[in-house]
Amino acid sequence: MAQRRFPIRRAASRDTRLIAKLANMAGGDTLAFILRGIDSTAEATPTYRQMAAEPTGIYSYQNCLVAASGSRIVGMANAFPARLIEREIAGAVLTEREELLRPRTELNDPTSFLLNNIAVLRSHRRLGVGAALLAAVVNEAKQQSFPSVTLHVWADNTEAIAFYLAAGFKELGHAEIPWHPDLPHTGGSLLMTRPVGFERDESVRRRLATVSQDSADERASTSA
Ligand SMILES: CC(C)(COP(=O)(O)OP(=O)(O)OC[C@H]1O[C@@H](n2cnc3c(N)ncnc32)[C@H](O)[C@@H]1OP(=O)(O)O)[C@@H](O)C(=O)NCCC(=O)NCCS
């Protein structure tokens, strides 16, 4: 339904301004925290915009899907094979703040498809846009034969966690992140996962549960 109202398409290079705005919403100020360790006045959005405009790299528009409302983009998901994260950080010299976040970066399932960022404009939330984007990401993971979709979420982002739980995600791991006065999060970060075949598995499980209940009822009525 939402997919019809808010069609999902692969992002194009012309979408980078809105991708950057939405990535900044989804990032929970993580990039701003890293950048301000280098320059205290740095803003994350221009950096997201630069990365989104590149034809390669994890934040590239090529790894983004967007949801449209007419000619307006109202939501974005950035997703790619999780093993790309390892390639991205291999050999990199980490800043002090990136070192602090290392337990989060290293908590990863390299066999999965990673939903790195998802956000919907505030004006368009609770209309099914996020669920439609998520379904498109799961579909992409399925097309590429990944068994699961994973994601990181700050443990204090209760709204996003409610959204993921509603979509069938479960906690797979927890990264403790030491407290820092400039990091606006407490409680660390969660790695959540959802098998790609979730809907099918769930409906089969429900059907089997109904069938076994029916047979139990039948047995009870026969023996009565
Ligand atoms: C998380 C987010 C992407 C959800 O997008 P959305 O389009 O509002 O989500 P949907 O309308 O598809 O919601 C689907 C279901 O998820 C659950 N859900 C979504 N938002 C919720 C919230 N704030 N509180 C409780 N449950 C919520 C509900 O079960 C909802 O179904 P319902 O509306 O029929 O009850 C959006 O809130 C957002 O952009 N948040 C800011 C960015 C962010 O934190 N991103 C995640 C980073 S890890």
The ligand as an SDF file (V2000), in Angstrom:
LIG
                    3D

 48 50  0  0  0  0  0  0  0  0999 V2000
   12.6290    4.8430   12.2820 C   0  0  0  0  0  0  0  0  0  0  0  0
   11.9090    5.4940   11.0990 C   0  0  0  0  0  0  0  0  0  0  0  0
   12.7570    5.3180    9.8340 C   0  0  0  0  0  0  0  0  0  0  0  0
   10.5430    4.8100   10.8960 C   0  0  0  0  0  0  0  0  0  0  0  0
    9.9460    5.3170    9.7080 O   0  0  0  0  0  0  0  0  0  0  0  0
    8.3440    5.4330    9.5240 P   0  0  0  0  0  0  0  0  0  0  0  0
    8.0810    5.6910    8.0930 O   0  0  0  0  0  0  0  0  0  0  0  0
    7.8000    6.4050   10.4990 O   0  0  0  0  0  0  0  0  0  0  0  0
    7.8900    3.9620    9.9380 O   0  0  0  0  0  0  0  0  0  0  0  0
    6.5310    3.2170    9.4830 P   0  0  0  0  0  0  0  0  0  0  0  0
    5.4180    4.2110    9.3460 O   0  0  0  0  0  0  0  0  0  0  0  0
    6.8160    2.3840    8.2930 O   0  0  0  0  0  0  0  0  0  0  0  0
    6.2760    2.2700   10.7500 O   0  0  0  0  0  0  0  0  0  0  0  0
    6.0490    0.8650   10.6560 C   0  0  0  0  0  0  0  0  0  0  0  0
    5.7790    0.3500   12.0470 C   0  0  0  0  0  0  0  0  0  0  0  0
    6.9490    0.4920   12.8890 O   0  0  0  0  0  0  0  0  0  0  0  0
    6.5590    0.8360   14.2240 C   0  0  0  0  0  0  0  0  0  0  0  0
    7.0010    2.1990   14.5450 N   0  0  0  0  0  0  0  0  0  0  0  0
    7.4840    3.1140   13.6760 C   0  0  0  0  0  0  0  0  0  0  0  0
    7.8250    4.2580   14.3340 N   0  0  0  0  0  0  0  0  0  0  0  0
    7.5240    4.0380   15.6290 C   0  0  0  0  0  0  0  0  0  0  0  0
    7.6340    4.8560   16.8000 C   0  0  0  0  0  0  0  0  0  0  0  0
    8.0950    6.1070   16.7480 N   0  0  0  0  0  0  0  0  0  0  0  0
    7.2240    4.3350   17.9800 N   0  0  0  0  0  0  0  0  0  0  0  0
    6.7250    3.0740   18.0540 C   0  0  0  0  0  0  0  0  0  0  0  0
    6.6220    2.2460   16.9660 N   0  0  0  0  0  0  0  0  0  0  0  0
    7.0000    2.7310   15.7780 C   0  0  0  0  0  0  0  0  0  0  0  0
    5.0410    0.7750   14.2360 C   0  0  0  0  0  0  0  0  0  0  0  0
    4.6690   -0.5750   14.5400 O   0  0  0  0  0  0  0  0  0  0  0  0
    4.6940    1.1080   12.8020 C   0  0  0  0  0  0  0  0  0  0  0  0
    3.4270    0.6190   12.3890 O   0  0  0  0  0  0  0  0  0  0  0  0
    2.0840    1.5050   12.7520 P   0  0  0  0  0  0  0  0  0  0  0  0
    2.3790    2.9130   12.3680 O   0  0  0  0  0  0  0  0  0  0  0  0
    1.0360    0.8470   11.8830 O   0  0  0  0  0  0  0  0  0  0  0  0
    1.8690    1.3310   14.2210 O   0  0  0  0  0  0  0  0  0  0  0  0
   11.6400    7.0260   11.3830 C   0  0  0  0  0  0  0  0  0  0  0  0
   11.0400    7.1470   12.6750 O   0  0  0  0  0  0  0  0  0  0  0  0
   12.8800    7.8970   11.3620 C   0  0  0  0  0  0  0  0  0  0  0  0
   13.2560    8.4260   10.3050 O   0  0  0  0  0  0  0  0  0  0  0  0
   13.5240    8.0940   12.5320 N   0  0  0  0  0  0  0  0  0  0  0  0
   14.7050    9.0050   12.6130 C   0  0  0  0  0  0  0  0  0  0  0  0
   15.9350    8.3930   11.9800 C   0  0  0  0  0  0  0  0  0  0  0  0
   16.3700    7.1300   12.7120 C   0  0  0  0  0  0  0  0  0  0  0  0
   16.4340    7.0720   13.9310 O   0  0  0  0  0  0  0  0  0  0  0  0
   16.7220    6.1180   11.9010 N   0  0  0  0  0  0  0  0  0  0  0  0
   17.1810    4.8410   12.4000 C   0  0  0  0  0  0  0  0  0  0  0  0
   18.6220    4.8970   12.6700 C   0  0  0  0  0  0  0  0  0  0  0  0
   19.2360    3.3660   13.3220 S   0  0  0  0  0  0  0  0  0  0  0  0
  1  2  1  0
  2  3  1  0
  2  4  1  0
  2 36  1  0
  4  5  1  0
  5  6  1  0
  6  7  2  0
  6  8  1  0
  6  9  1  0
  9 10  1  0
 10 11  2  0
 10 12  1  0
 10 13  1  0
 13 14  1  0
 14 15  1  0
 15 16  1  0
 15 30  1  0
 16 17  1  0
 17 18  1  0
 17 28  1  0
 18 19  1  0
 18 27  1  0
 19 20  2  0
 20 21  1  0
 21 22  1  0
 21 27  2  0
 22 23  1  0
 22 24  2  0
 24 25  1  0
 25 26  2  0
 26 27  1  0
 28 29  1  0
 28 30  1  0
 30 31  1  0
 31 32  1  0
 32 33  2  0
 32 34  1  0
 32 35  1  0
 36 37  1  0
 36 38  1  0
 38 39  2  0
 38 40  1  0
 40 41  1  0
 41 42  1  0
 42 43  1  0
 43 44  2  0
 43 45  1  0
 45 46  1  0
 46 47  1  0
 47 48  1  0
M  END
$$$$
